[in-house]
Amino acid sequence: MSDLTDLYQAVILDHNKRPRNRGKLPQATRWATGDNPTCGDNCTVYLEMDGERIGEISFEGSGCAISQASASLMTTQLKGKTLSEAEESFGEFKDIVTTGREPEEFNEVAAFAGVHAFPARIKCATLAWHAAVDALKQPDQIPTN
Ligand code: ZN
């Protein structure tokens, strides 16, 4: 079990050190920002749509290790998804971080199961996912640059 815990910690550290899809997406047509004032985290998610699906996704933000690693992981999980698919993935992620339930097979998302023991950090872990679903619900806008 401790091997698995180490593996999960390694996943979170890796996403912190080498965040995926970080930085503003210049051609984004939808975006949304979330704040978690109790911890000082913030996150803006940018989307470029491909029809009903997320074509490209990126995030910008700052905050604690959990919030930044979760944002990075979220971009890898939601790319290519529709709004209903993204909401389903977010639902599964929320279930993992609130109950500590781990999927049967290894998935990077399970690295966040340990968060359930620290209820104050659940908002950190879900911040970017909230922002992504919010962004998906926005009308298309003209890219700002
Ligand atoms: Zn935080």
Backbone and ligand atoms as CSV (ligand in chain L), in Angstrom:
chain,resi,resn,atom,element,x,y,z
A,1,MET,N,N,0.839,-1.210,0.000
A,1,MET,CA,C,0.000,0.000,0.000
A,1,MET,C,C,0.861,1.241,0.000
A,2,SER,N,N,1.991,1.195,0.750
A,2,SER,CA,C,2.818,2.400,0.789
A,2,SER,C,C,3.494,2.634,-0.570
A,3,ASP,N,N,3.732,1.539,-1.313
A,3,ASP,CA,C,4.270,1.706,-2.666
A,3,ASP,C,C,3.302,2.502,-3.527
A,4,LEU,N,N,2.021,2.161,-3.363
A,4,LEU,CA,C,0.999,2.843,-4.144
A,4,LEU,C,C,0.924,4.313,-3.729
A,5,THR,N,N,1.001,4.574,-2.429
A,5,THR,CA,C,0.974,5.954,-1.948
A,5,THR,C,C,2.144,6.737,-2.536
A,6,ASP,N,N,3.312,6.106,-2.565
A,6,ASP,CA,C,4.473,6.761,-3.152
A,6,ASP,C,C,4.246,7.075,-4.623
A,7,LEU,N,N,3.631,6.124,-5.306
A,7,LEU,CA,C,3.365,6.304,-6.731
A,7,LEU,C,C,2.427,7.489,-6.934
A,8,TYR,N,N,1.379,7.569,-6.108
A,8,TYR,CA,C,0.432,8.661,-6.231
A,8,TYR,C,C,1.088,10.006,-5.924
A,9,GLN,N,N,1.950,10.011,-4.900
A,9,GLN,CA,C,2.654,11.260,-4.589
A,9,GLN,C,C,3.550,11.660,-5.746
A,10,ALA,N,N,4.148,10.665,-6.384
A,10,ALA,CA,C,5.015,10.940,-7.526
A,10,ALA,C,C,4.222,11.569,-8.671
A,11,VAL,N,N,2.984,11.112,-8.863
A,11,VAL,CA,C,2.142,11.678,-9.922
A,11,VAL,C,C,1.897,13.163,-9.657
A,12,ILE,N,N,1.556,13.488,-8.401
A,12,ILE,CA,C,1.263,14.885,-8.051
A,12,ILE,C,C,2.530,15.746,-8.187
A,13,LEU,N,N,3.647,15.230,-7.717
A,13,LEU,CA,C,4.905,15.976,-7.834
A,13,LEU,C,C,5.271,16.199,-9.295
A,14,ASP,N,N,5.054,15.189,-10.098
A,14,ASP,CA,C,5.403,15.288,-11.513
A,14,ASP,C,C,4.564,16.351,-12.216
A,15,HIS,N,N,3.263,16.388,-11.907
A,15,HIS,CA,C,2.406,17.410,-12.529
A,15,HIS,C,C,2.776,18.813,-12.040
A,16,ASN,N,N,3.297,18.903,-10.820
A,16,ASN,CA,C,3.745,20.205,-10.326
A,16,ASN,C,C,5.010,20.666,-11.021
A,17,LYS,N,N,5.935,19.739,-11.181
A,17,LYS,CA,C,7.227,20.073,-11.779
A,17,LYS,C,C,7.107,20.347,-13.265
A,18,ARG,N,N,6.279,19.534,-13.935
A,18,ARG,CA,C,6.144,19.638,-15.385
A,18,ARG,C,C,4.674,19.753,-15.733
A,19,PRO,N,N,4.067,20.921,-15.429
A,19,PRO,CA,C,2.624,21.042,-15.687
A,19,PRO,C,C,2.314,20.881,-17.173
A,20,ARG,N,N,1.229,20.151,-17.448
A,20,ARG,CA,C,0.799,19.941,-18.833
A,20,ARG,C,C,-0.139,21.082,-19.236
A,21,ASN,N,N,0.018,21.547,-20.473
A,21,ASN,CA,C,-0.918,22.531,-21.044
A,21,ASN,C,C,-1.040,23.780,-20.188
A,22,ARG,N,N,0.078,24.267,-19.681
A,22,ARG,CA,C,0.045,25.467,-18.876
A,22,ARG,C,C,0.347,26.688,-19.743
A,23,GLY,N,N,-0.405,27.766,-19.516
A,23,GLY,CA,C,-0.207,29.012,-20.250
A,23,GLY,C,C,-1.462,29.363,-21.010
A,24,LYS,N,N,-1.585,30.632,-21.359
A,24,LYS,CA,C,-2.778,31.081,-22.063
A,24,LYS,C,C,-2.831,30.476,-23.463
A,25,LEU,N,N,-4.039,30.116,-23.889
A,25,LEU,CA,C,-4.242,29.584,-25.230
A,25,LEU,C,C,-4.707,30.760,-26.097
A,26,PRO,N,N,-3.857,31.269,-27.003
A,26,PRO,CA,C,-4.189,32.522,-27.707
A,26,PRO,C,C,-5.456,32.413,-28.549
A,27,GLN,N,N,-5.738,31.218,-29.088
A,27,GLN,CA,C,-6.893,31.075,-29.982
A,27,GLN,C,C,-8.150,30.621,-29.235
A,28,ALA,N,N,-8.095,30.645,-27.900
A,28,ALA,CA,C,-9.247,30.185,-27.118
A,28,ALA,C,C,-10.480,31.035,-27.390
A,29,THR,N,N,-11.641,30.379,-27.491
A,29,THR,CA,C,-12.897,31.103,-27.664
A,29,THR,C,C,-13.783,31.004,-26.421
A,30,ARG,N,N,-13.384,30.175,-25.474
A,30,ARG,CA,C,-14.138,30.095,-24.213
A,30,ARG,C,C,-13.136,30.027,-23.070
A,31,TRP,N,N,-13.472,30.701,-21.977
A,31,TRP,CA,C,-12.607,30.633,-20.814
A,31,TRP,C,C,-13.411,30.955,-19.561
A,32,ALA,N,N,-12.910,30.542,-18.434
A,32,ALA,CA,C,-13.551,30.826,-17.148
A,32,ALA,C,C,-12.486,30.748,-16.060
A,33,THR,N,N,-12.724,31.520,-14.998
A,33,THR,CA,C,-11.767,31.593,-13.900
A,33,THR,C,C,-12.425,31.133,-12.613
A,34,GLY,N,N,-11.669,30.442,-11.808
A,34,GLY,CA,C,-12.151,30.054,-10.489
A,34,GLY,C,C,-11.174,30.516,-9.424
A,35,ASP,N,N,-11.706,30.817,-8.242
A,35,ASP,CA,C,-10.882,31.243,-7.106
A,35,ASP,C,C,-11.198,30.393,-5.900
A,36,ASN,N,N,-10.191,30.153,-5.119
A,36,ASN,CA,C,-10.375,29.451,-3.849
A,36,ASN,C,C,-9.700,30.302,-2.777
A,37,PRO,N,N,-10.433,31.333,-2.291
A,37,PRO,CA,C,-9.794,32.321,-1.401
A,37,PRO,C,C,-9.293,31.729,-0.087
A,38,THR,N,N,-9.895,30.635,0.387
A,38,THR,CA,C,-9.441,30.090,1.667
A,38,THR,C,C,-8.004,29.581,1.583
A,39,CYS,N,N,-7.571,29.217,0.366
A,39,CYS,CA,C,-6.207,28.701,0.211
A,39,CYS,C,C,-5.352,29.655,-0.606
A,40,GLY,N,N,-6.001,30.571,-1.355
A,40,GLY,CA,C,-5.242,31.491,-2.201
A,40,GLY,C,C,-4.967,30.947,-3.589
A,41,ASP,N,N,-5.759,29.958,-4.014
A,41,ASP,CA,C,-5.584,29.380,-5.347
A,41,ASP,C,C,-6.448,30.120,-6.356
A,42,ASN,N,N,-5.944,30.232,-7.577
A,42,ASN,CA,C,-6.796,30.677,-8.676
A,42,ASN,C,C,-6.404,29.938,-9.937
A,43,CYS,N,N,-7.372,29.868,-10.838
A,43,CYS,CA,C,-7.139,29.092,-12.056
A,43,CYS,C,C,-8.054,29.592,-13.160
A,44,THR,N,N,-7.475,29.907,-14.324
A,44,THR,CA,C,-8.255,30.222,-15.511
A,44,THR,C,C,-8.057,29.097,-16.513
A,45,VAL,N,N,-9.174,28.595,-17.049
A,45,VAL,CA,C,-9.105,27.520,-18.043
A,45,VAL,C,C,-9.515,28.091,-19.393
A,46,TYR,N,N,-8.713,27.803,-20.417
A,46,TYR,CA,C,-8.958,28.267,-21.787
A,46,TYR,C,C,-9.307,27.079,-22.665
A,47,LEU,N,N,-10.314,27.274,-23.526
A,47,LEU,CA,C,-10.732,26.199,-24.429
A,47,LEU,C,C,-10.790,26.682,-25.867
A,48,GLU,N,N,-10.320,25.849,-26.755
A,48,GLU,CA,C,-10.582,26.036,-28.178
A,48,GLU,C,C,-11.468,24.870,-28.578
A,49,MET,N,N,-12.672,25.162,-29.058
A,49,MET,CA,C,-13.626,24.102,-29.341
A,49,MET,C,C,-13.404,23.505,-30.724
A,50,ASP,N,N,-13.725,22.215,-30.816
A,50,ASP,CA,C,-13.741,21.509,-32.090
A,50,ASP,C,C,-15.158,20.962,-32.194
A,51,GLY,N,N,-16.063,21.772,-32.725
A,51,GLY,CA,C,-17.484,21.427,-32.680
A,51,GLY,C,C,-17.950,21.429,-31.241
A,52,GLU,N,N,-18.527,20.317,-30.813
A,52,GLU,CA,C,-19.018,20.198,-29.441
A,52,GLU,C,C,-17.928,19.750,-28.474
A,53,ARG,N,N,-16.772,19.403,-29.033
A,53,ARG,CA,C,-15.699,18.846,-28.197
A,53,ARG,C,C,-14.605,19.866,-27.897
A,54,ILE,N,N,-13.883,19.592,-26.807
A,54,ILE,CA,C,-12.727,20.422,-26.472
A,54,ILE,C,C,-11.603,20.053,-27.428
A,55,GLY,N,N,-11.208,21.015,-28.261
A,55,GLY,CA,C,-10.123,20.765,-29.208
A,55,GLY,C,C,-8.783,20.946,-28.524
A,56,GLU,N,N,-8.610,22.117,-27.908
A,56,GLU,CA,C,-7.396,22.397,-27.144
A,56,GLU,C,C,-7.809,22.957,-25.793
A,57,ILE,N,N,-7.007,22.697,-24.804
A,57,ILE,CA,C,-7.314,23.159,-23.446
A,57,ILE,C,C,-6.021,23.553,-22.759
A,58,SER,N,N,-6.083,24.637,-21.991
A,58,SER,CA,C,-4.905,25.031,-21.212
A,58,SER,C,C,-5.367,25.710,-19.930
A,59,PHE,N,N,-4.432,25.902,-19.020
A,59,PHE,CA,C,-4.776,26.611,-17.785
A,59,PHE,C,C,-3.649,27.565,-17.406
A,60,GLU,N,N,-4.044,28.596,-16.672
A,60,GLU,CA,C,-3.087,29.514,-16.058
A,60,GLU,C,C,-3.527,29.654,-14.622
A,61,GLY,N,N,-2.600,29.793,-13.706
A,61,GLY,CA,C,-3.034,29.981,-12.337
A,61,GLY,C,C,-1.882,29.884,-11.380
A,62,SER,N,N,-2.220,30.095,-10.114
A,62,SER,CA,C,-1.208,29.959,-9.072
A,62,SER,C,C,-1.906,29.453,-7.825
A,63,GLY,N,N,-1.135,28.884,-6.944
A,63,GLY,CA,C,-1.723,28.365,-5.724
A,63,GLY,C,C,-0.933,27.180,-5.231
A,64,CYS,N,N,-1.586,26.406,-4.372
A,64,CYS,CA,C,-0.888,25.300,-3.717
A,64,CYS,C,C,-0.602,24.157,-4.688
A,65,ALA,N,N,0.218,23.227,-4.254
A,65,ALA,CA,C,0.635,22.102,-5.095
A,65,ALA,C,C,-0.553,21.270,-5.559
A,66,ILE,N,N,-1.517,21.049,-4.668
A,66,ILE,CA,C,-2.683,20.232,-5.035
A,66,ILE,C,C,-3.459,20.907,-6.166
A,67,SER,N,N,-3.682,22.221,-6.039
A,67,SER,CA,C,-4.495,22.911,-7.043
A,67,SER,C,C,-3.805,22.928,-8.405
A,68,GLN,N,N,-2.507,23.121,-8.410
A,68,GLN,CA,C,-1.784,23.209,-9.685
A,68,GLN,C,C,-1.632,21.835,-10.338
A,69,ALA,N,N,-1.369,20.835,-9.540
A,69,ALA,CA,C,-1.240,19.481,-10.091
A,69,ALA,C,C,-2.587,19.002,-10.629
A,70,SER,N,N,-3.656,19.345,-9.905
A,70,SER,CA,C,-4.977,18.932,-10.329
A,70,SER,C,C,-5.361,19.615,-11.644
A,71,ALA,N,N,-4.995,20.891,-11.796
A,71,ALA,CA,C,-5.284,21.627,-13.033
A,71,ALA,C,C,-4.559,20.981,-14.210
A,72,SER,N,N,-3.298,20.644,-14.000
A,72,SER,CA,C,-2.512,20.003,-15.050
A,72,SER,C,C,-3.130,18.665,-15.453
A,73,LEU,N,N,-3.465,17.868,-14.464
A,73,LEU,CA,C,-4.073,16.563,-14.723
A,73,LEU,C,C,-5.419,16.724,-15.430
A,74,MET,N,N,-6.200,17.707,-14.984
A,74,MET,CA,C,-7.526,17.948,-15.559
A,74,MET,C,C,-7.421,18.180,-17.069
A,75,THR,N,N,-6.413,18.952,-17.507
A,75,THR,CA,C,-6.303,19.234,-18.947
A,75,THR,C,C,-6.072,17.945,-19.735
A,76,THR,N,N,-5.337,16.998,-19.143
A,76,THR,CA,C,-5.071,15.746,-19.860
A,76,THR,C,C,-6.313,14.859,-19.881
A,77,GLN,N,N,-7.177,15.015,-18.886
A,77,GLN,CA,C,-8.375,14.181,-18.794
A,77,GLN,C,C,-9.534,14.694,-19.645
A,78,LEU,N,N,-9.628,16.012,-19.802
A,78,LEU,CA,C,-10.814,16.578,-20.455
A,78,LEU,C,C,-10.639,16.898,-21.929
A,79,LYS,N,N,-9.431,16.917,-22.418
A,79,LYS,CA,C,-9.223,17.209,-23.840
A,79,LYS,C,C,-10.002,16.213,-24.694
A,80,GLY,N,N,-10.739,16.739,-25.687
A,80,GLY,CA,C,-11.497,15.867,-26.585
A,80,GLY,C,C,-12.902,15.545,-26.106
A,81,LYS,N,N,-13.248,16.027,-24.904
A,81,LYS,CA,C,-14.558,15.679,-24.347
A,81,LYS,C,C,-15.623,16.739,-24.659
A,82,THR,N,N,-16.888,16.276,-24.664
A,82,THR,CA,C,-18.026,17.188,-24.763
A,82,THR,C,C,-18.375,17.667,-23.352
A,83,LEU,N,N,-19.325,18.611,-23.279
A,83,LEU,CA,C,-19.743,19.104,-21.965
A,83,LEU,C,C,-20.253,17.963,-21.089
A,84,SER,N,N,-21.120,17.098,-21.633
A,84,SER,CA,C,-21.681,16.044,-20.773
A,84,SER,C,C,-20.600,15.046,-20.370
A,85,GLU,N,N,-19.662,14.764,-21.260
A,85,GLU,CA,C,-18.557,13.859,-20.901
A,85,GLU,C,C,-17.649,14.492,-19.848
A,86,ALA,N,N,-17.422,15.794,-19.979
A,86,ALA,CA,C,-16.573,16.496,-19.005
A,86,ALA,C,C,-17.245,16.524,-17.637
A,87,GLU,N,N,-18.587,16.740,-17.633
A,87,GLU,CA,C,-19.308,16.740,-16.361
A,87,GLU,C,C,-19.247,15.373,-15.699
A,88,GLU,N,N,-19.295,14.319,-16.519
A,88,GLU,CA,C,-19.209,12.958,-15.983
A,88,GLU,C,C,-17.825,12.707,-15.373
A,89,SER,N,N,-16.778,13.132,-16.084
A,89,SER,CA,C,-15.410,12.962,-15.554
A,89,SER,C,C,-15.222,13.749,-14.265
A,90,PHE,N,N,-15.774,14.966,-14.233
A,90,PHE,CA,C,-15.676,15.786,-13.031
A,90,PHE,C,C,-16.407,15.109,-11.879
A,91,GLY,N,N,-17.559,14.517,-12.167
A,91,GLY,CA,C,-18.325,13.807,-11.141
A,91,GLY,C,C,-17.514,12.664,-10.544
A,92,GLU,N,N,-16.824,11.929,-11.410
A,92,GLU,CA,C,-15.994,10.818,-10.928
A,92,GLU,C,C,-14.829,11.333,-10.086
A,93,PHE,N,N,-14.221,12.432,-10.561
A,93,PHE,CA,C,-13.092,13.000,-9.821
A,93,PHE,C,C,-13.543,13.493,-8.446
A,94,LYS,N,N,-14.705,14.175,-8.420
A,94,LYS,CA,C,-15.248,14.673,-7.138
A,94,LYS,C,C,-15.511,13.514,-6.185
A,95,ASP,N,N,-16.023,12.409,-6.732
A,95,ASP,CA,C,-16.295,11.231,-5.909
A,95,ASP,C,C,-14.987,10.703,-5.309
A,96,ILE,N,N,-13.940,10.674,-6.096
A,96,ILE,CA,C,-12.637,10.176,-5.618
A,96,ILE,C,C,-12.085,11.075,-4.506
A,97,VAL,N,N,-12.134,12.401,-4.710
A,97,VAL,CA,C,-11.526,13.275,-3.699
A,97,VAL,C,C,-12.391,13.446,-2.445
A,98,THR,N,N,-13.700,13.184,-2.562
A,98,THR,CA,C,-14.527,13.337,-1.366
A,98,THR,C,C,-14.668,12.033,-0.587
A,99,THR,N,N,-14.574,10.890,-1.270
A,99,THR,CA,C,-14.746,9.606,-0.572
A,99,THR,C,C,-13.438,8.839,-0.410
A,100,GLY,N,N,-12.430,9.143,-1.216
A,100,GLY,CA,C,-11.183,8.385,-1.162
A,100,GLY,C,C,-11.276,7.065,-1.899
A,101,ARG,N,N,-12.405,6.848,-2.551
A,101,ARG,CA,C,-12.565,5.625,-3.344
A,101,ARG,C,C,-11.538,5.602,-4.475
A,102,GLU,N,N,-10.858,4.493,-4.616
A,102,GLU,CA,C,-9.871,4.400,-5.684
A,102,GLU,C,C,-10.380,3.487,-6.780
A,103,PRO,N,N,-10.170,3.894,-8.032
A,103,PRO,CA,C,-10.589,3.014,-9.128
A,103,PRO,C,C,-9.832,1.692,-9.062
A,104,GLU,N,N,-10.423,0.636,-9.635
A,104,GLU,CA,C,-9.803,-0.686,-9.603
A,104,GLU,C,C,-8.464,-0.685,-10.333
A,105,GLU,N,N,-8.429,0.009,-11.449
A,105,GLU,CA,C,-7.196,0.055,-12.229
A,105,GLU,C,C,-6.487,1.366,-11.977
A,106,PHE,N,N,-5.156,1.335,-12.091
A,106,PHE,CA,C,-4.406,2.555,-11.853
A,106,PHE,C,C,-4.762,3.605,-12.902
A,107,ASN,N,N,-5.031,4.779,-12.403
A,107,ASN,CA,C,-5.298,5.927,-13.256
A,107,ASN,C,C,-4.727,7.106,-12.476
A,108,GLU,N,N,-4.101,8.032,-13.186
A,108,GLU,CA,C,-3.487,9.176,-12.498
A,108,GLU,C,C,-4.474,9.926,-11.610
A,109,VAL,N,N,-5.755,9.931,-11.996
A,109,VAL,CA,C,-6.775,10.628,-11.218
A,109,VAL,C,C,-6.822,10.100,-9.775
A,110,ALA,N,N,-6.534,8.811,-9.613
A,110,ALA,CA,C,-6.574,8.186,-8.290
A,110,ALA,C,C,-5.519,8.758,-7.352
A,111,ALA,N,N,-4.537,9.427,-7.905
A,111,ALA,CA,C,-3.502,10.050,-7.068
A,111,ALA,C,C,-4.111,11.052,-6.093
A,112,PHE,N,N,-5.309,11.545,-6.438
A,112,PHE,CA,C,-5.955,12.559,-5.603
A,112,PHE,C,C,-6.901,11.967,-4.555
A,113,ALA,N,N,-6.985,10.653,-4.484
A,113,ALA,CA,C,-7.876,10.016,-3.503
A,113,ALA,C,C,-7.497,10.405,-2.080
A,114,GLY,N,N,-6.202,10.593,-1.825
A,114,GLY,CA,C,-5.737,10.942,-0.480
A,114,GLY,C,C,-6.254,12.278,0.012
A,115,VAL,N,N,-6.723,13.119,-0.910
A,115,VAL,CA,C,-7.238,14.445,-0.549
A,115,VAL,C,C,-8.452,14.333,0.381
A,116,HIS,N,N,-9.186,13.219,0.282
A,116,HIS,CA,C,-10.422,13.101,1.073
A,116,HIS,C,C,-10.152,13.195,2.578
A,117,ALA,N,N,-8.928,12.880,2.991
A,117,ALA,CA,C,-8.583,12.966,4.415
A,117,ALA,C,C,-8.379,14.417,4.867
A,118,PHE,N,N,-8.348,15.335,3.922
A,118,PHE,CA,C,-8.114,16.762,4.226
A,118,PHE,C,C,-9.219,17.582,3.573
A,119,PRO,N,N,-10.392,17.618,4.224
A,119,PRO,CA,C,-11.558,18.242,3.571
A,119,PRO,C,C,-11.301,19.668,3.085
A,120,ALA,N,N,-10.429,20.399,3.766
A,120,ALA,CA,C,-10.150,21.773,3.338
A,120,ALA,C,C,-9.476,21.813,1.972
A,121,ARG,N,N,-8.839,20.714,1.577
A,121,ARG,CA,C,-8.120,20.705,0.303
A,121,ARG,C,C,-8.973,20.240,-0.864
A,122,ILE,N,N,-10.209,19.802,-0.574
A,122,ILE,CA,C,-11.054,19.322,-1.670
A,122,ILE,C,C,-11.314,20.453,-2.662
A,123,LYS,N,N,-11.496,21.672,-2.151
A,123,LYS,CA,C,-11.702,22.809,-3.052
A,123,LYS,C,C,-10.475,23.068,-3.917
A,124,CYS,N,N,-9.301,22.849,-3.339
A,124,CYS,CA,C,-8.055,23.014,-4.110
A,124,CYS,C,C,-8.060,22.066,-5.302
A,125,ALA,N,N,-8.454,20.815,-5.026
A,125,ALA,CA,C,-8.384,19.771,-6.044
A,125,ALA,C,C,-9.435,19.947,-7.130
A,126,THR,N,N,-10.598,20.514,-6.770
A,126,THR,CA,C,-11.682,20.595,-7.746
A,126,THR,C,C,-11.754,21.943,-8.468
A,127,LEU,N,N,-10.951,22.925,-8.026
A,127,LEU,CA,C,-11.023,24.287,-8.579
A,127,LEU,C,C,-10.938,24.316,-10.110
A,128,ALA,N,N,-9.909,23.702,-10.665
A,128,ALA,CA,C,-9.690,23.765,-12.116
A,128,ALA,C,C,-10.788,23.031,-12.884
A,129,TRP,N,N,-11.298,21.966,-12.283
A,129,TRP,CA,C,-12.361,21.192,-12.953
A,129,TRP,C,C,-13.642,22.022,-13.030
A,130,HIS,N,N,-13.959,22.726,-11.925
A,130,HIS,CA,C,-15.097,23.658,-11.927
A,130,HIS,C,C,-14.932,24.690,-13.035
A,131,ALA,N,N,-13.738,25.265,-13.114
A,131,ALA,CA,C,-13.479,26.316,-14.109
A,131,ALA,C,C,-13.631,25.762,-15.521
A,132,ALA,N,N,-13.191,24.531,-15.744
A,132,ALA,CA,C,-13.278,23.930,-17.080
A,132,ALA,C,C,-14.735,23.719,-17.486
A,133,VAL,N,N,-15.556,23.207,-16.556
A,133,VAL,CA,C,-16.971,22.984,-16.871
A,133,VAL,C,C,-17.670,24.333,-17.082
A,134,ASP,N,N,-17.314,25.333,-16.261
A,134,ASP,CA,C,-17.850,26.692,-16.447
A,134,ASP,C,C,-17.503,27.216,-17.835
A,135,ALA,N,N,-16.241,27.044,-18.216
A,135,ALA,CA,C,-15.779,27.553,-19.514
A,135,ALA,C,C,-16.552,26.882,-20.650
A,136,LEU,N,N,-16.802,25.583,-20.521
A,136,LEU,CA,C,-17.535,24.845,-21.559
A,136,LEU,C,C,-18.936,25.391,-21.751
A,137,LYS,N,N,-19.502,25.934,-20.677
A,137,LYS,CA,C,-20.879,26.438,-20.738
A,137,LYS,C,C,-20.957,27.860,-21.276
A,138,GLN,N,N,-19.805,28.509,-21.463
A,138,GLN,CA,C,-19.798,29.884,-21.956
A,138,GLN,C,C,-20.126,29.905,-23.451
A,139,PRO,N,N,-20.717,31.031,-23.917
A,139,PRO,CA,C,-20.850,31.194,-25.362
A,139,PRO,C,C,-19.465,31.446,-25.971
A,140,ASP,N,N,-19.322,31.139,-27.249
A,140,ASP,CA,C,-18.048,31.411,-27.921
A,140,ASP,C,C,-17.779,32.906,-27.961
A,141,GLN,N,N,-16.527,33.267,-27.758
A,141,GLN,CA,C,-16.118,34.671,-27.801
A,141,GLN,C,C,-14.975,34.822,-28.801
A,142,ILE,N,N,-14.714,36.077,-29.138
A,142,ILE,CA,C,-13.605,36.342,-30.055
A,142,ILE,C,C,-12.313,36.259,-29.245
A,143,PRO,N,N,-11.345,35.490,-29.746
A,143,PRO,CA,C,-10.077,35.397,-29.001
A,143,PRO,C,C,-9.506,36.780,-28.732
A,144,THR,N,N,-8.918,36.962,-27.544
A,144,THR,CA,C,-8.433,38.298,-27.162
A,144,THR,C,C,-7.104,38.643,-27.815
A,145,ASN,N,N,-6.386,37.635,-28.279
A,145,ASN,CA,C,-5.192,37.937,-29.093
A,145,ASN,C,C,-4.736,36.684,-29.814
L,1,ZN,ZN,ZN,-5.011,25.125,-2.365
